[in-house]
Amino acid sequence: MVKKEIIVEKSEKMHSFLQNYGFSFVDVNKMLRNKDVKLNGKPCKENVLLQVGDEIVFYYKEEALAKKYEKIYETDDVLIVYKSAGIESAGENGLEAVLGVIAVHRLDRNTEGLMVFAKNQGAKDKLEKAFKKQFIHKFYVAEVVGKFETDKVYGAFLVKDRVNSMVKIYQNEINGAVPIKTRVRTLKVNEQSSLLELELLTGKTHQIRAHLAFLGHPIIGDGKYGKNEINKKFKQNRQKLCCFRLEFDNLGLDSLNGKVFKKNPKWVFEGLI
């Protein structure tokens, strides 16, 4: 059994806390039932409200988290994994801690896809420089609401709303805004939704989710930038968004030069599309 000790940094229910770490709803219930979770030194069997500063200790079998990620490529310097939806990228509750590596970019908790991690400081510095200079190209696939037939680069301006932990998109520049560019290409269309391929030409927080919603085609399942009634109609509570392809230019890391990695999410071939 693996033992993990964590100090709570924000108030939330026990179920949410453990699910954010990467366990399924079923896994969490089993852990609580088996007294594998301790809250401030005492066994916890309920979905209690945690407070900042609480100490959580829990025990789990290593394979319980295996389904949350798949190793795609690994060297002495770099690890590339396919992250499932429902687990954080970084921090104490994320893959960074689970795998003992360094996150050099992020995917939202409910976004799945390919992620690059550094295994040492030297690789971290080179990868962060490569991302900044756009030597690493990230491609996404998303299912959005409505018919959206297009093949073009969309520009706009993005402003962070730190109070509400989201971003806002504007067509024209305003004070505090940064320019964004997103390449959008339609793959398939039906009466209710469209399947899109997207390339991040600028990599800003929530860029794809907010930009598509601004264009009138929110991602199905997106609870922050979409509409709950639409998500209920499609029976989705996680955004159908995946980083499915990574392309590497000259990074200073010979193991990655010219490499391309691709992995499609299963939902591309299911449902309405």
C-alpha positions in Angstrom: 0.0 0.0 0.0 1.1 3.5 -0.8 0.8 6.1 2.0 0.1 9.8 1.2 0.0 12.7 3.7 -1.5 16.0 2.5 -2.4 19.3 4.3 -5.7 20.7 2.9 -5.2 24.0 1.1 -8.8 24.9 0.3 -12.2 23.9 1.9 -14.0 21.2 0.0 -15.8 17.9 0.6 -13.7 14.7 1.2 -15.1 13.1 -2.0 -14.0 16.0 -4.1 -10.6 16.1 -2.5 -9.9 12.5 -3.2 -11.4 12.5 -6.7 -9.2 15.6 -7.5 -6.2 13.5 -6.6 -7.2 11.0 -9.2 -9.4 8.3 -7.6 -12.8 7.4 -9.1 -16.1 7.8 -7.1 -16.1 4.1 -6.5 -12.5 4.1 -5.3 -13.2 6.9 -2.9 -16.2 5.1 -1.4 -14.2 1.9 -1.0 -11.3 3.8 0.7 -13.7 5.4 3.2 -15.5 2.2 3.9 -12.2 0.3 4.5 -11.0 3.1 6.9 -8.1 3.8 4.5 -8.5 7.6 5.1 -7.6 9.5 8.3 -8.6 13.1 9.0 -6.4 14.8 11.7 -5.3 11.4 13.0 -8.7 9.8 13.2 -10.3 7.3 10.7 -12.9 9.1 8.4 -15.8 7.2 6.8 -18.0 10.2 5.8 -18.0 12.8 3.0 -17.2 15.5 5.5 -16.3 19.2 4.7 -12.6 19.7 5.0 -11.1 22.9 6.3 -7.8 24.6 5.4 -5.0 23.2 7.5 -6.6 19.7 8.0 -4.2 16.8 7.7 -5.3 14.0 5.4 -3.5 10.6 5.4 -4.7 8.0 3.0 -3.6 4.6 1.8 -4.1 3.1 -1.6 -2.8 0.4 -4.0 -0.6 1.9 -6.7 -2.6 0.3 -9.4 -5.7 2.3 -8.2 -4.2 5.3 -10.0 -2.8 3.5 -13.0 -6.0 4.0 -15.0 -5.6 7.8 -14.6 -2.6 7.9 -16.9 -0.7 6.0 -19.5 3.0 6.3 -20.1 3.6 7.1 -23.8 7.4 7.9 -23.9 10.2 8.0 -21.4 13.9 8.8 -21.3 16.3 9.9 -18.5 15.2 13.5 -19.1 11.6 13.4 -20.3 8.3 11.6 -19.5 5.2 11.9 -21.8 1.9 10.6 -20.5 -1.7 10.5 -21.6 -3.6 12.0 -18.7 -7.2 11.0 -18.1 -9.9 13.5 -17.3 -10.5 14.0 -13.5 -6.9 14.4 -12.3 -4.9 17.5 -11.8 -1.7 18.0 -13.9 0.5 19.5 -11.1 0.6 20.1 -7.4 0.2 17.8 -4.5 -2.9 16.3 -5.9 -1.7 15.9 -9.4 0.3 13.7 -11.7 3.4 15.7 -10.9 3.4 14.4 -7.4 2.1 10.9 -8.3 4.9 10.4 -10.8 7.7 12.3 -9.1 8.4 14.6 -12.1 8.2 18.3 -13.0 5.2 19.7 -14.9 6.3 22.1 -17.6 2.8 22.9 -18.9 -0.8 22.2 -17.8 -4.0 20.5 -18.8 -7.2 21.4 -16.9 -8.4 18.7 -14.5 -11.3 17.7 -16.7 -9.3 17.8 -20.0 -7.5 14.7 -21.1 -4.6 14.2 -23.3 -0.8 14.2 -23.8 1.4 15.9 -21.3 5.2 16.5 -21.1 7.0 16.3 -17.8 10.7 17.0 -17.1 12.6 14.5 -14.9 15.4 16.9 -13.9 16.1 20.6 -13.7 18.1 20.7 -17.0 15.3 19.2 -19.0 12.8 21.5 -17.3 14.7 24.6 -18.4 15.0 23.4 -22.0 11.3 22.3 -22.2 10.1 25.6 -20.7 12.2 27.5 -23.2 10.9 25.4 -26.0 7.3 26.1 -25.0 8.0 29.8 -24.8 9.5 29.9 -28.2 6.7 27.7 -29.7 9.0 24.8 -30.6 6.4 22.4 -29.1 3.1 22.3 -31.0 -0.1 21.2 -29.2 -3.1 20.0 -31.1 -6.5 19.3 -29.6 -9.8 17.7 -30.6 -13.1 18.9 -29.2 -16.8 18.3 -29.7 -18.7 21.5 -29.6 -22.4 22.5 -29.6 -24.0 23.2 -33.0 -22.8 23.2 -36.6 -19.4 24.9 -37.0 -17.9 24.5 -40.4 -14.6 26.3 -40.6 -10.9 26.2 -41.4 -9.2 29.4 -40.2 -7.2 31.1 -37.5 -9.3 33.1 -35.1 -7.8 36.0 -33.2 -9.2 37.7 -30.1 -8.0 39.2 -26.8 -8.1 37.5 -23.4 -8.4 38.9 -19.9 -8.0 36.9 -16.7 -10.7 37.2 -14.1 -8.8 36.0 -11.1 -11.8 36.6 -8.7 -13.9 34.0 -10.5 -11.0 31.8 -11.7 -11.9 32.2 -15.3 -11.0 34.3 -18.4 -13.0 36.6 -20.6 -12.6 37.0 -24.4 -13.0 40.3 -26.3 -12.9 40.9 -30.1 -11.1 44.2 -29.6 -8.1 45.1 -27.4 -8.9 46.4 -23.9 -6.8 47.4 -20.9 -5.0 44.3 -19.5 -5.8 42.0 -22.4 -3.4 39.8 -24.2 -3.8 38.7 -27.8 -4.7 35.0 -28.6 -4.8 33.0 -31.7 -6.5 29.6 -32.2 -6.5 27.6 -35.4 -9.8 25.8 -35.9 -10.5 23.1 -38.5 -13.8 21.2 -38.7 -13.5 17.4 -38.9 -17.1 16.3 -38.8 -20.5 17.9 -38.5 -24.0 16.7 -37.6 -27.3 18.3 -36.7 -26.4 18.9 -33.0 -22.6 19.1 -32.8 -19.3 19.5 -34.5 -15.9 17.7 -34.1 -13.0 20.2 -34.3 -9.2 20.0 -34.5 -7.6 22.9 -32.8 -4.0 24.2 -32.6 -2.9 26.6 -29.9 -0.9 29.3 -31.6 -0.8 31.1 -28.2 -1.1 29.1 -25.0 -3.1 31.0 -22.5 -5.2 29.8 -19.5 -8.5 28.2 -20.7 -7.9 29.7 -24.1 -9.6 27.0 -26.2 -12.6 26.6 -23.9 -13.3 30.4 -23.6 -12.5 31.1 -27.2 -14.9 28.5 -28.6 -17.6 29.7 -26.2 -17.0 33.3 -27.4 -17.4 32.1 -31.0 -20.8 30.6 -30.1 -19.8 27.0 -29.9 -19.0 26.0 -26.3 -17.4 22.6 -25.7 -19.9 19.9 -24.7 -19.6 19.2 -21.0 -17.8 22.4 -20.1 -19.4 23.6 -16.8 -17.5 26.9 -16.7 -17.8 28.3 -20.2 -20.8 26.2 -21.5 -24.4 26.0 -20.4 -25.6 23.4 -17.9 -28.9 22.7 -19.7 -27.0 21.8 -22.9 -24.5 19.7 -21.0 -27.4 17.8 -19.4 -29.0 17.3 -22.8 -25.7 15.6 -24.0 -25.3 13.8 -20.6 -21.8 15.2 -20.2 -20.3 16.6 -17.0 -16.7 16.9 -18.3 -15.6 18.9 -21.3 -15.0 16.8 -24.4 -11.6 18.2 -25.0 -8.3 16.4 -25.5 -4.7 17.2 -26.4 -4.3 14.4 -28.9 -1.1 15.4 -30.7 2.3 16.8 -29.8 5.0 17.8 -32.3 8.5 18.8 -31.3 11.0 21.0 -33.2 14.6 21.5 -32.3 14.5 21.6 -28.5 18.0 21.0 -27.4 16.8 17.5 -26.3 18.0 15.1 -29.0 15.5 12.4 -27.8 12.6 14.6 -28.8 13.8 16.4 -31.9 11.4 15.8 -34.8 9.2 13.5 -32.7 5.4 13.4 -33.1 3.1 11.7 -30.6 -0.6 11.1 -31.2 -3.4 9.4 -29.3 -7.1 9.9 -29.9 -9.7 9.8 -27.1 -12.2 7.0 -27.3 -15.2 9.5 -27.3 -14.2 10.7 -30.8 -15.6 7.4 -32.1 -18.6 7.3 -29.9 -21.8 9.1 -29.3 -23.4 11.6 -31.8 -20.4 11.9 -34.1 
